[in-house]
C-alpha cells in the first residue's frame, strides 16, 4: 500500500466505522432491552439517535477529549524553540499546515498526534521526550507523528477510540443492570438474556482487538512515511532505541489513549507471547527498528 492509497483508505474507513458503530449500538441496545423486558423498539430508536450524535461528536471533538485526558498544554515558540522549529520545518517539507503544538509535563518519553484532518491537527510531546532526544532523533519522532496527520490516521484512530469506549460503557451498564435486577428472571426473553450477556462480554473485547489491529498497522506506515520525509532512517531508529531502553512510568497516559502514542506507554517488555501480542497497541519496537535500519 502506498501513501496515497493509505490516505484514501483511512478516509472511507472512518465513515464506514462510524456507520457500523451506529448499527452495532442500536442492535446491542435492542438485544439488551429485550433481555431486560423493556420496550425494545423505543430504546433501540433512542440508542440510534444517541449513537449518531456520539459518532458525530467523536469526529469533531475526539482531539479535545484526548488533550484533556492527557493534560496537554499548548506552548509558544519561545517555550521550546527547537521543538517548534523542527515541527515547522518538517511541515514545510511535507506540505502540511502547521499544527498546534502541545507539551505534556511527564518524565516518560513519548509523543502523539491527534485531530480530524491536517487543518485541525495537534502534535504533542512529553517533557521526557524533549529532554533526551537529539535533534535528528526528535526530527524522526516528529516526522512519524506528522505522517499520522498526513495519512489521516489521526482521524481514524480518534474516532475508533471514542466509539470503542462507548461500546465498553454500554456493555458495563447492561452487566450492572443484570447483576442488580431482582426480577430479571421474570422479565424478557431468556434467549435474549443469554444473547445479551454474550454480547456484553464479547463486543468490547472484539472492538478493542479491531482498534489495536488498526493501530499496529498504522505505526508501520507512519515509520515509513516519516523516513520518506526526513530521508534519514537512523534518526527514528535511534529514537525508538532510546524509548525501548527507558522504563519511566507514565504519569498522564491511559489505556484509552495508549494507541495514539509513538510507543505504548504501558508496554511490558518482559511478557511476550501470542495472547499478549493480540492486545498490544503497537508492533514490537525491535521489529520497527530492524525494518528502519534495512531501508
Buried (B, 14 or more C-beta within 10 A) or exposed (E): EEBEEBEEBBBEBBEEBBEEBBEBBBBBBBBBBBBBBBEBEEBBBBBBEBBBEBBEBBBEBBBEBBBEBBEBEEBEEEEBEEBBEBBEEBBEEBEBEBBBBBBBEBBBBBBBBBBBEBEBBBBBBBBBBBEBBEEBBBBBBBBBBBBBBBBBBBBBBBBBBBBBBBBBEBBEEBBEBBEEBEEBEEBBBEEBBEBBBEBBEEBBBBBBEEBBEBBBBBBBBBBBBBBBBBEBBBBBBBBBBBBBEBEBEBBBBEEBBBBBBBBBBBBEEEEEEEEEEEEBBBBBBEEBBEBBEEE
